Amino acid sequence: MLELILQILSSMNISKQCTHDKINPGLEQAYCPDCGKLIRNEWYITRCACCGVKMKAFVKNGEVVAQDHYCTNCGSEEYIVEKLDGINFIDINFAALLKREVEPEHICSTTRCWQEKRVEQPKLLVQYL
């Protein structure tokens, strides 16, 4: 009975923080349809600090880390996290996607109009209801 309740609770998304699952990973940035925030997709890859071989990366607690603890080529445990400008089909198996919220820029909500100086005044149109 307890296992059934835990399965139901885990299947329901109870967390208050949006995971932005509906954003296409191929886009550079997009608005999330669930929360309405602007999200930027950032791709990262990990490389061995010693020999430079690509290591499989994943996101753990908002941080990009290497999946393996040691390099399969040289045995080093040190790695470098490298940000990619864009994803390509060669790096897709090694890269990790991190979705970051972008702070909105200052948007001016005022509208300004200018009227040309004329001798005659513009006539208003009569509105019939």
C-alpha positions as CSV (number, residue, x, y, z in Angstrom):
1,M,0.0,0.0,0.0
2,L,2.8,2.4,0.9
3,E,4.6,1.6,-2.3
4,L,1.5,2.5,-4.3
5,I,1.2,5.8,-2.6
6,L,4.9,6.6,-3.2
7,Q,4.5,5.7,-6.9
8,I,1.4,8.0,-7.2
9,L,3.2,10.9,-5.5
10,S,6.3,10.4,-7.6
11,S,4.3,10.3,-10.9
12,M,2.6,13.6,-9.9
13,N,4.8,16.7,-10.3
14,I,4.4,18.1,-6.9
15,S,7.5,20.3,-7.0
16,K,6.8,24.0,-7.2
17,Q,9.8,24.7,-9.5
18,C,9.2,24.4,-13.2
19,T,11.5,22.0,-15.1
20,H,10.9,23.5,-18.5
21,D,10.4,20.1,-20.2
22,K,8.4,21.5,-23.1
23,I,11.2,23.7,-24.4
24,N,12.8,22.3,-27.6
25,P,16.5,21.6,-27.0
26,G,17.4,22.7,-30.5
27,L,16.4,26.3,-29.8
28,E,18.8,28.8,-28.3
29,Q,16.2,30.3,-26.1
30,A,12.4,30.2,-25.8
31,Y,9.6,31.1,-23.4
32,C,8.3,28.2,-21.3
33,P,4.6,27.5,-21.9
34,D,4.2,26.2,-18.3
35,C,5.7,29.1,-16.3
36,G,6.1,31.9,-19.0
37,K,9.8,32.6,-18.2
38,L,12.4,33.1,-20.9
39,I,14.7,30.1,-20.9
40,R,18.2,29.8,-22.5
41,N,19.4,26.3,-23.5
42,E,23.1,25.9,-22.8
43,W,25.1,22.9,-23.9
44,Y,28.2,21.7,-21.9
45,I,30.7,19.0,-22.5
46,T,33.4,17.6,-20.1
47,R,36.9,16.7,-21.2
48,C,39.7,15.0,-19.4
49,A,42.1,17.6,-18.0
50,C,45.1,15.4,-18.7
51,C,44.6,14.1,-22.3
52,G,41.5,16.0,-23.5
53,V,39.3,13.1,-24.3
54,K,35.6,13.8,-24.3
55,M,33.8,12.4,-21.2
56,K,30.1,11.9,-20.9
57,A,28.5,14.8,-18.9
58,F,25.3,15.2,-17.0
59,V,23.7,17.8,-14.7
60,K,23.7,17.2,-11.0
61,N,22.1,19.8,-8.7
62,G,22.4,22.5,-11.3
63,E,26.1,21.7,-12.0
64,V,27.7,20.0,-14.9
65,V,29.8,17.0,-13.9
66,A,31.4,14.0,-15.6
67,Q,29.5,10.8,-15.5
68,D,32.6,8.6,-15.0
69,H,34.9,9.3,-12.1
70,Y,38.0,8.4,-14.1
71,C,39.1,8.9,-17.7
72,T,39.0,5.7,-19.8
73,N,42.0,6.8,-21.7
74,C,44.6,7.9,-19.1
75,G,42.9,7.2,-15.7
76,S,42.9,10.8,-14.5
77,E,40.1,11.9,-12.3
78,E,40.4,15.6,-13.2
79,Y,38.0,17.0,-15.9
80,I,37.3,20.4,-17.5
81,V,33.8,21.7,-18.2
82,E,33.5,23.4,-21.6
83,K,30.6,25.4,-22.8
84,L,29.5,24.8,-26.4
85,D,28.2,27.5,-28.7
86,G,25.8,25.1,-30.3
87,I,25.1,21.4,-30.3
88,N,26.1,19.2,-33.3
89,F,25.5,15.5,-33.9
90,I,29.1,14.5,-33.0
91,D,28.9,16.0,-29.4
92,I,25.3,15.1,-28.7
93,N,26.2,11.8,-27.0
94,F,28.6,13.5,-24.6
95,A,26.9,16.9,-24.0
96,A,24.6,17.9,-21.2
97,L,21.8,20.4,-21.5
98,L,21.4,23.1,-18.8
99,K,18.2,25.2,-19.0
100,R,18.8,28.6,-17.4
101,E,16.2,31.3,-16.7
102,V,17.1,34.6,-18.4
103,E,16.4,37.9,-16.5
104,P,14.1,40.0,-18.6
105,E,15.6,43.2,-19.9
106,H,14.1,46.6,-19.1
107,I,11.1,46.8,-21.3
108,C,9.6,50.3,-21.9
109,S,5.9,50.2,-21.5
110,T,5.2,53.8,-22.7
111,T,4.3,54.7,-26.2
112,R,5.2,58.0,-27.7
113,C,3.5,59.7,-30.7
114,W,4.5,62.7,-32.7
115,Q,2.3,65.0,-34.7
116,E,3.4,67.0,-37.6
117,K,2.9,70.7,-37.4
118,R,0.2,71.8,-39.8
119,V,-1.8,74.9,-40.3
120,E,-5.1,73.2,-40.4
121,Q,-6.4,71.1,-37.5
122,P,-7.1,67.4,-38.2
123,K,-10.8,66.6,-38.3
124,L,-12.1,63.9,-36.0
125,L,-14.2,61.1,-37.5
126,V,-17.7,60.7,-36.2
127,Q,-18.2,57.2,-34.8
128,Y,-21.6,55.7,-35.2
129,L,-22.6,53.0,-32.8
